[in-house]
Amino acid sequence: MRLLRLLTLLQVRREWSGAELAERLAVTTRTVRTDVERLRVLGYQIESHPGVAGGYRLGAGSALPPLLLDDDEAVAVAVGLRAAAGGSVTGIEETSLRALAKLEQSLPSRLRHRVDALRSATVSAAGGGPTVDADTLTAVSTAAHRRERLRFDYAGHDGTVSVRDVEPYRLVYTGRRWYLLGWDTDRADWRTFRADRIQPRVPTGPRFAPREPPGGDAVAHVLRGVGSAAWPHPARVRLHASAETMAQRIPTTAGLLEAIDERACLLHTGGESLGNLAAFLGTLAVDFDVLDPPQLRAVIRDVAARFARAAGPAPGRVAVHPGADVAVEL
């Protein structure tokens, strides 16, 4: 456990003196030197500088050393790997399962029980979105990190393929799909691309100076553009409550909220069908006005009439049942 604490300290600050580490770990400087040597044997590159101004620094290792994880970190990694095995990235499932098997073999029994309990008590409702090739995500993210222009073949929704030249800014995952936000050099404008329709071309292009994302927020811009368009039936709805209030009820994957004033906000959303969309709006427990599409208003009227019939006559009204001789006071 002391090795783990030492490694953690070396990761959180660029350089430590031997005396500082000894004080933090409540040991002698000689013990610190011994523990540093043990970490080096395990494969960690730790640089040391003698003298009054000397100290220890964690360097970049040339090989992957053994991981030192505490109990909570080990469980978190196991759960994350299992989630990745059933996720939205093509080709990562088998790799995740292999890594998970290695991790679980090294876990002590007390932690294996925790992981098994989580696995047996959890079911996933994820899915429904297209999967993305892991190599595509790697190529796109590398180009964005290096600030290198990226050329790729892009398949439109109608199946036509075009060649795009883009300054990639960010990859955004909405919970259903992966998107790339980038500056399209041919169109001189920001564009959002579905990552599962991208086929990168190599090598990448020249470096570029990063631009400020539209509105200063890449996630909000992507959600504004695809939050409703990603659904077969997109909609715009005015909610009679503040955006702050509705943000606590509506997940970001369900739509984008825009503040109107302190008592109203605009929701860009959508659904697999107008009926599902009407049912979703009914669960928000707030008054609303449908702006688009007009067909949704007709569906809501039908749903409202169906609910009214199910609720029955209002209290105090007289209901006469077919074939009955008396009227029943309600």
MOGIHU-V138699 format. One line per field, one symbol per residue. phi: phi as a letter, one per 20 degrees, with the letter a starting at -180 (. if undefined). psi: psi as a letter, one per 40 degrees, with the letter a starting at -180 (. if undefined). burial: 1 if it has 16 or more other C-alpha atoms within 10 Angstrom, else 0. Layout:
BEGIN
phi: ???
psi: ???
burial: ???
END
This chain:
BEGIN
phi: .fffffffffeebfbcefffffffelceffffffffffffffoeedeccfofefrdbeeefecfefeddegffffffffffffffdeddfnefffffffffffffeffgfefffffffffeccddfpnefedfffffffffffffeldfcdbeceffenfdceddcefdbecdeodbecdebeeffelbfcdcfffdecfddffeffcefeffgmmbfffffffedgdffefcfbcceeeaffffffeddfffeqdecfdbfdbbddebabfbffffffffffflbfbceebeffffffffffffffffffnffgnedddegneecedfd
psi: dddddddddddeidiiidddddddefaidddddddddddddeehhhiihiideiaihhihieihiihhiidddddddddddddddfaehheedddddddddddddeiiddddddddddddehiheiadiiiihddddddddddddefhihhihhhideeihihihihhdihhheddihihhihhddefihihhhdeehgiiiiiaiiihiihiheehddddddddedddeidgiihhhhgiidddddedhideeihhhhdaeeiihhhaiididddddddddeefiiihhdiiddddddddddddddddddiiiheihhhhheieihhh.
burial: 000001101100001111001100100010010011001000111101000000111100000000000000011001101111111111011001100100110010001100100000000000000011100110111011001111110110000000011111111111001111111100000111111111111001100000001000011111110111110011111111111001000001011111100001111111100100110010000001010000011011001000000000000000000000000000
END
